[in-house]
């Protein structure tokens, strides 16, 4: 009866991940735990079973004979659990809370406008939106889906591409009337270039001049922490900024912003992904429904040919 107080499946999965990752620290990253907590959990498992499962050294972990047998059987047990859960997760009606993280720009142009239609389609889902331009740890933040722009770091997360956009330098007509429109990237030294203040921000704007890649440092009088604030500053006529095409295309079409130095645009592309935890190859219906909805409805304008 005492076994009811022990999360045997949880212990088993942690042990399996330790073996697969080859270290306590590797497994700890998957479960958002500390290495010491993972080590103590495996030690408790060994104490409960009364056998040594792992030989520990400063360089590596090695399975004992008992550990190898337990590992092989654990894989089968966890596979059976996954199959049982898959039958629940992939049938029925999507329902329950869904926590989504996205930057302000994506939220303004896609996430918020699409939310009403999504919730009308899936009325038993409740959305919990976290808007930030910081890259969060979705395991630690207990987030189902995070929308990220730019290159993805390798991780245990799964990614689904939502779209891609080119980048464009823009300024308001009022700013260009006061300061003139630069004809060459070298002339940007005389202009107010606005940028971001977070550490992962691009240090310079790329251009192609005479077939060679070059970069212009962003040395304006204002830096901000999110793309929507930067967009509003450019609209106000404070300076120039390099922003995603999908963010500025409507303002360009309306004449509120003007592309600058487009002939020198390197044509670099920024990809937009939804990242999520996808262990076991299956997802809760509420997560799958939202991902499918985003893929179907997110449409980004094309830039220069």
N, C-alpha and C positions, 0 to 999 in steps of 0.2 A: 504493500500500500504506500510505502514511503516514496516509491518511484513517481507518484503523481506530483510530488513537490519538485521534481527535477526536470528541467527542459532538456530531455535527452536528444531530441532532434536538433535543438540549437547547439548543444555541445558537439554533436556529431558533425554538423556543418562547419563549425569553426575548426575542428580538428582536420577535416578534409581540406579546407582552404589553406591551413598551415602547411600541409603536405604539398599541395599543388603549388603554392607560392614559394615554398622552400624556406620560409622564415616566419617568425611571429609578427614582424613589422609589416611584411607583405599582406598577411591576413588581416592585420589590424586596420590597414587602409581600406580594405573592402567593407569592413563592418563599422567604420568610424569609431574604433576603439583604440586604446593605447596598447603598445606591445606587451607591457607588463600585465595588463588585464587579460590579454589573450593567453599569455604564458600561464597565468594563475588558473584560467578556465581549463586548459589542457591538463594541468597538474591535478585539479579536482576530478577531472574525468578519469585519470590514471588511478587516483586514490579510490574512487568509487568502484572501478573495475578490478583493482588489486593487481594490476600489471603495469609494466613500463611499456609505453607505446613508442616513445621517441628517445634516441640517444642524442643528447645535447652537447655541442662543443662550441668554442668561440667562432668557428668557421662555418659550420653547417649543422643541419638536423638530419638524422638518419632514422628510418623506421626499424624497430625491432621486428622479430618474427611475428610476435603477437600484434604489433602495430600494423604490419602489412596485412594480416588477416582481417583486422578490424577495419582498416581503410577500404579494402576491397568490398567487404559486406556493407560498409556505410554508403559507398557509391550506389549500391543497389537500393538500399532503403531510401536514400534521398531522391533517387530517380522515381521511385514509387510515390513518394510524397508530392513531387513535382507533377506527376501525372494526375494524382487526385485533385490537386489544387487547380490544374489546368482545366479540368472539367467544370469547376465552379467559375473560374475567371473568364472563360470564353463562351459562356452561355448566359442567357437571361438579359436583363435590361441594365445598361450602364447607370450606376448610381453611386452616391457618396461624395465626400469632399475631394476636391482636386486642387492641389497647390501648385501654382505656376509662377516662375520667376522670369522676368524679361527686362531689358533696358527700356528707358523712357521712350526712345525713338520708335522702336518696334511696337511698343504698347500703343503709342499715339496713332500710328498709321495702320496697325493691323489688329492687335490683341483686343483693344477696347472696342473698336467698331464691329469686330466679329463676335464679341461675347454674347450680345443679345440673341443673335441667330443661333449660336451654339446652344444656349440654355433653353431656347424655344424648342430645339430639336431634341435635347436631352434634359427634360425638366427635373429629373431626379438627381442631377449632379449639381453641386454647389461649388462655385469658383472662389478660390482664395488667391488673389493676385499680389505678388510682391514685385514692385518696380524699383530697380536699382541698376546703375551702370557698373557696379562692382561684380566681379566673378565670384559667385558663392559656391560653397561646398554643398551640393544638393543632399548628400547623405546626412551631414551634420544639421542642415536646415530642415530636414524632413520634407524636401520638395519633390514633387512627382516629375515635373518637367521644367527645364531651364532653357530659355532661348539665348543663344550665343552667336555673336558675329565675329568673323575672322577665323584664323587657323585654330584648330582644336589641339589641345595637348593630349598625348596618349594617356588613357586611364581605363578603369574598369567600366566606364559608362558607355552606353550605346548612343549613337547619333543618327538623326534623320534629317536630311537636307530639306529646308523649306524654300530656298531660293538663293539668288545671288544678285549682287548689284555692283555697278562700277562706281567710282568715286569722281567727284567733280569739284573744282574750285569755283566758288561763287561769291558775288558781292551785290549789294543793293544798288540800284541806279543812282540814288542820292550820294552814296559813297564815291562812286566812280565820277560823278559830276564834280565833286570837290577835289578828288585826288588824281583823276585820270585813270585810264585803263592801261595796265602794263602790256607791252607788246612782246616781252621776252621774260623768262623766269628770273633772269638776273636783275630785272627792274623791281622785283618784289622787295628788295632791300629798303625801298622807300615807302613801303606800305605796311599797314597794321594787320598782321597775320594772327588770327585768333586760334587757340587750340585747347587741348585738354590738360588737366592737371594730375591725372592718375598715372601711376608708374608704368603701366603697360602702353601708354599712348605713344604713337609714332613720333619720333624726334624731328622728322623733316618731311616735307612734301616732295614726292618723286616726280620728275619730269624726264622727257626724252628730248635731248637737244643734239641735232646733227647725228642721230642714230646712237648717241651715248646716253646712258642713264645718269642722271644727276639728282641732287637733293638740295632743297632750300630749307634752312632751319626756320622753325616757327618762333618768331621773336616779337610777338605783339604785346599789347599792354593789358590783355585780359586772357585768363585761362579759366575753364569751368570743368565741372565734374560730370556733366551729362550732355548728350547730343541735342536735346530739345532746347536747352538753355543757349547752347552755341548757335543753334538755328535762329532763335529769336534775336540774339545780339547782332547777327549778320543782317537780318531783316531791318533792324533799327538803324543800320548804316554805320555801325561802329568800325567795321573792318571786313576782311575776307576770311573765309573758312573753307576747308576741304571736307565735304560731307557726302554721305551716301546718296546716290541718284534718286532712290525711292523717297528720300526725305525731302528733296528740294524740287523735284520735277514739276509738281503742281505750281509752285511759286515761280519757276522759270516760265512755264506756259502762260501764267497770268502777268508776266512782266515785272513781278516784284523782286526777282533775282535775275542776275545775268551770269552765264558761264564765263570764266576768265581763263585765258591761256589754254583753251581746249585743243589747239593744234599741237601742244606739247604734252598732252595727257598720255601717260604710259599705258592706259587701258587696263590697269590692275583691277582685279575682281575680289570683292569681299563676299564670302559665302555665309549664309545664315543657317544655323542648325538648331534643332531641338534635341537636347541631350536628356537622357533619362537612365534609370537603372533597369537593365533588362536581363538579369540573371535567370537562367533556366529557359530562355527563349520564349517566354510568354509575358503578357502584361495584363493588369487589371483592365476590364472593359472600359472604365471611365478614362484611363490613360490612352488606350488605343483609339477611342472615339475622338478624343481631343486632337491627337496627332493627325489622324486621318482628316479631320475637319480643317486643321491648319494647312496641310499639304494641298487640299482641294481649293482653298479660298485665298491663300496668300499669293498675290500676283505682283511682281516687281517690274517697273518699267525698264525697258532696254535703253542703254546709253548710245554713245557714238558707235557706228558700224566699224 
